[in-house]
Amino acid sequence: MNEYISLAGYSFDKSLVIAVVVFFLLLTVALVIIQNNLEAQRPTQLSFSNKPVSKAYVDVNDYCDTQEEDVLQLAFCPNDSAVINAETKEVIAKFNAGSQNYRLLAYLFKNPNKTISESDLASEVNPASPDSFYIRKAICNLKLDKELRSKMFTVHGTKQVVLNTVIPMTESAA
């Protein structure tokens, strides 16, 4: 004998109600598992030279202008507010999001290997008071290792800077 469940004037077979509830529970579990797998597979986007590069598919050799094997390829990860080694994904330096250091690096990594004037940089990084912005001081304030800093930035006089994203490795830098 079949049992019936009455709901708002309608009668439903109890086994049918149980089957529908179990179906929707299994469907929910399956959708949650699929969503978690898709999120795990979705690569993090990095600002790598002028090209967006997927974290899962970085091939340093594709982006190096040199044929040397021992190079450090730098990238800036805006989500983590960090300068990273593009090959190993190791964080080299981390900064506060929105800080002047963050804005400086974000702008330079959008314009790698280009000579940028102090006035252009000041208007992007410190628009409130561009007259008080100095390239050398801003680079020193990044608190990077002195050797890395000297290879990462090429300062022309006091008014221009170039961000080098490919750095040849030496024994002491490795």
Secondary structure, 3 states (H helix, E strand, C coil): CCCEEEECCEEEEHHHHHHHHHHHHHHHHHHHHHHHHHHHHCCCEEEECCEEEEHHHCCHHHHCCCCCCCEEEEEEECCCCEEEECCCCCEEEECCCCCHHHHHHHHHHHCCCCCEEHHHHHHHHCCCCHHHCCHHHHHHCCCCCHHHHHHHEEEECCCEEEECCEEECCCCCC
